[in-house]
Amino acid sequence: MASPITEKAPKQRRRAKYYQFTAIDNCTRLRVLRIYPKCDQKTAIAFLDYVLERPPFRVEVIQTDNGAEFQTAFHWHVLDKGIAHTYIKPAPPHPNGKVERSHRIDTDEFYRMLERIIDNTGIFNDKLREREDYHTYDRPHDALGGQTPYEPLKQKTQTQV
């Protein structure tokens, strides 16, 4: 899922626009976040490849909205990876609620708190990775009974051993 993030640049330069791509595991609420300067199929494919390297489990299904970045090339790339790809139905917000809520929290707790303007995608992604780690290992979630996303994942992997 991609969300536009616009950062104000110094007066002599125009605003830089970034897009946050977000993947959330439905069970554990583990998130993978990445910032890109474009929102297109090539970027969505790069994000998918990045996502698949991160979790300690196999991804079986990807659910996206119906944005142009998640159409033909992206769809076939997902299928080529042996993963099912479903689209949420347009209009009702609840199928995409976790991502929308995640973006709102990121806006409130991360983007508004940046002390300075970051106009470098690499630095921006480093800061976003710190945010992702905080969300995964330190921030309790009401939907998980006050646990962090890492705690149920750790419990599930220990019981399967």
N, C-alpha and C positions, 0 to 999 in steps of 0.2 A: 504494500500500500504506500503510495507516495503523497506527501503533503508539502506544499510550498512554504519555504521559510525565506523571508526577505530581510536582509541586513542592511542597515544604513551605512553607507561608505562616507569617507570624508567629502566635504563640499565640492572639491575639484573633480570627484569621480562620481559616476552614476551608481545607483544601488546594485549590489550583487544579489542575485536570486539563487537560492539553493532549494533542493527538494529532499526532504527526509523520506527515505524508504524504511518501512517498519515491518518486521515479521514477528508474530507472536504465537507461541505454542499454546494451543487451546487448553491443554491439561495443566501445565505448570506455570503458565504466564511468562515463561522465559521470552525475552525480547532480543532481537537483533536489529540494530539501527545503523544507518549509513546515510551520509549526506552526499548528494551529487549536484553538479551544476546544470544538469539536463534531466528532463523527465521524458524518456522515450523508450522504445523496446530494447535498444542496445544497453541502456542503463539498467533497465529492469532485469535483463539477462545477467548482467554483471552482478547485480545485487543478489539474484537467486544463487549464483555460483558462490558468492560470499557467504550467504546464509547456510548453504549446505555443508560448508566447512566447519561451522561453529558448534551446533549442538552435539551432545554425546549420545545421540540416538538417531535412527533413520527417519527421515521425513517421508511420510506416506502420501499426504494430500496437501496441496497448496490451494488456498481459497483467496481470490482477489476480487476487486470490484471490476467493473466493465470498462475501465479506462483504456485509452488507445495503447498505452505502454504495455498492457497485459494481453494484447491480442495475438495475432498469427505467429510471429517469430517467437515470442515469449512462450506462448501456449505449446508450440511444437518442441521448444527447448525443454520445457518441464516434462513433457511426455517422453522425450528422448532419454531423460534421466531416470525413467521408470517410476515417475511420480504422477499421481492423478491430479488433475487441475479442474477446479470448479469455480464458477463465477457466482457472486451473490446476486440476488434479484435486485433490479433497480428500485429505488424509492424507499423501502422500509429501512430505517437506520439500524435496527437491532442486529442483523447479521454481521454488521461491521462495527458493532459497539465497542469491542475491546480495543480496536485500532483507533477509533475516534477518541475514546477516553484516554488512551495512551498519548495521542497527539496533544490533547488538552493539558494533560499533566506535564508533558515536556515543555509546552509553551509557558505554563505557570511556574514550573520549578527549575527550568533550565535556560530557555532562551531569554526570558526576562531578567535573569540573574547574571548574564554574561557581563563582566566588568568592562570589557572593551570590545570593539568591533573586530571580528575575525573574518578576514577576507582571504583566507587560504584554506582550501578544501582539506588538505592534509591535517592542519592544526585543528580545524573544525571537527574532523572525524576522530582525532585523538581525544578531544574534549567530550565528544558524544560517546566514545567508548568508555570513558570514565563514568559518564552518566548511566550507561547501560550496565556496567558492573555494579554501581550503587543500587540500581533497580533490582538486579538479580540477587545480590548477596546481602544487602543491608536494609532495604526498604520493605517493611511489612505490608501485606495486602489484605484488605478486609475479605475479598473473595476467596482467599486461601486461609481463612481463619486466623489472620494475624501472622502467618508465616511469610517468609520471603519466597520468591519463585524457586530458589535453589533448594530449599528444605524439602518440598514434596518430590522434587527430582531425585534428591539424594535418598529419600525413603524408598522410592520406587526402584531405583537401581540396586539398593542393598537387599531388598526383598527378593529380587530376581536372581541373585547370586547363589 
